Amino acid sequence: MYDKKFLSKVTILYVEDEDETRKEFVEVFECFFKEVLVASDGYEALNIYKNAMQNQKEVDVIISDINIVDTIIVNICYTSLNFLIIMLSA
């Protein structure tokens, strides 16, 4: 069970390096979340996150392939502790 009204207000940053997996998950996430920001690696995620913050967009959740969790993702975490991080593994 999920709260559709709540999720429709949530912006996520999804980080996945595998093209097909990224495409499939984005299709699903777009059905549930207000906005889905997408990156293929940690550097792109950092740039997207910084751009979102500069435009006063709140990133509520970061969903990342566990293999991409590197210093870039960790640096995002140090900038703000106001979001949830979910790690995925195949």
C-alpha positions in Angstrom: 0.0 0.0 0.0 1.3 3.5 -0.8 0.1 7.0 -0.3 -0.4 8.3 -3.9 -1.1 11.9 -2.7 2.2 12.0 -0.7 4.3 10.5 -3.5 2.9 12.9 -6.0 4.7 15.7 -4.1 8.1 13.9 -4.0 11.1 14.6 -6.3 13.6 11.9 -6.7 17.1 11.8 -8.1 17.7 8.3 -9.7 21.3 7.3 -10.4 21.9 4.2 -12.5 24.7 3.4 -15.0 23.0 0.6 -16.9 20.9 2.2 -19.8 18.2 -0.4 -20.0 17.7 -0.6 -16.2 17.6 3.1 -16.0 15.0 3.4 -18.7 12.7 0.8 -17.2 12.9 2.2 -13.7 12.3 5.8 -14.9 9.1 4.7 -16.6 7.9 3.2 -13.3 9.0 6.1 -11.1 7.4 8.7 -13.4 4.0 7.0 -12.6 4.4 7.7 -8.9 6.6 10.7 -8.2 6.2 14.4 -8.9 9.5 14.7 -10.7 12.2 12.2 -11.6 15.7 13.6 -12.1 18.0 11.0 -13.8 21.8 10.6 -13.8 24.0 7.8 -15.2 26.9 8.3 -12.8 28.0 10.1 -9.7 29.3 13.2 -11.4 26.2 13.7 -13.4 24.1 13.2 -10.2 26.2 15.9 -8.4 25.6 18.3 -11.3 21.9 17.6 -11.4 21.7 18.0 -7.6 23.6 21.3 -7.6 21.4 22.6 -10.5 18.2 21.6 -8.6 19.4 23.4 -5.5 20.3 26.5 -7.4 16.8 26.6 -8.9 15.3 26.0 -5.4 14.1 22.5 -6.3 14.0 20.2 -3.4 15.4 16.7 -3.9 13.5 14.5 -1.4 15.0 11.1 -2.2 18.1 9.8 -3.9 17.8 6.3 -5.4 21.1 4.9 -6.5 22.6 1.7 -7.8 24.9 0.6 -4.9 27.8 0.3 -7.4 27.7 4.0 -8.1 27.9 5.1 -4.5 31.2 6.9 -4.6 32.6 10.0 -3.1 30.4 12.1 -5.4 27.2 10.7 -3.9 28.7 10.9 -0.4 29.5 14.6 -1.1 25.8 15.2 -2.0 24.9 13.7 1.4 27.2 16.1 3.2 25.5 19.1 1.6 22.2 18.3 3.1 20.7 15.7 5.4 17.1 16.5 4.5 16.5 13.6 2.1 16.4 9.9 2.1 18.9 7.7 0.3 17.9 4.3 -1.1 20.6 1.9 -2.5 19.6 -0.7 -5.0 21.5 -3.9 -5.9 21.0 -6.4 -8.7 
